[in-house]
Amino acid sequence: MLYIFYKNMFLKKHKTNVNISELVLYLSCPRKVYYAQRDSRASAALPFPQVEHMILREMGLSYPELLKTYSSKDEELFRALEALLFSTAEEIKFIHPEELANIPADIIKEATGNLQPGLRTIAENLLSLLRSEHGFGLVRQLESFQPGSLLHSETLVISGIPAGTVTIDGVLSPMIIKTGKCPDNGLWANDRLHVTALAMLLEGAGASPVKAGIATYARQGVIRRMNIRSDDRRQVLSVLSKVRKIKDGSMPDRKESSLCDSCAHSPVCNVQSSLASKFF
Ligand code: SF4
């Protein structure tokens, strides 16, 4: 009896580890976290690999170096971006061998061709950051960029890998890279949450309070800094507990969206929703 009591106490106290990528997945669809947890084969086979996004993400990792090297020479920066695109396209299969194992070379070629027309915009936005007065401080901070490595916080029981870190006001701070559309101002709400979660992870790994982070919108070449507020931290904790609940077995409601059309879980998700609606 006593054994069961202590066992239950331990189980209650034991917290399931959450990866920051699961928080990001939750924001796209809570049910994806549920299925990814239960069927790793489905998540591995998940979407039809988004080669364009992968190439852009790798390119985004090199923007700080480009800013450092190409100060304000328009054409040189554009040529450097072109070279970066082609070298990334050649290397991408070596960087993501599993995800791209079955992707034929012409898909990578097509993705590269799709990205080429956007290079002018990327170059213009990076140059305007270099030339603007407010961008100067940010460019200086980006000089300290280092690619991210795996971090774990014992206190929050979370782990994850930031795309990179930069030193802001003497504190190691996170940088994320996004490959979708950039908002007109600031960061998308989900991206604020992503940056904040990584900041809290860095703090848990021993850093001082992290007050800011950076988001790179790689498709447009836009790099923005955000200041982290208490409200952002509250939201991270709230999503964290919801993700943990899902990982512990609770299935969230189906969230119908445009993502459902290309979702690998769609067949099972549809069936489970109609069964649930029959019984409840
Ligand atoms: S089918 Fe739609 S609701 Fe179901 S897991 Fe996929 S994205 Fe989420």
Residues whose N, C-alpha, C, O or C-beta is under 5 A from the ligand:
A	BS01	SF4	C29 R31 K32 R254 K255 E256 L259 C260 C263 H265 S266 C269
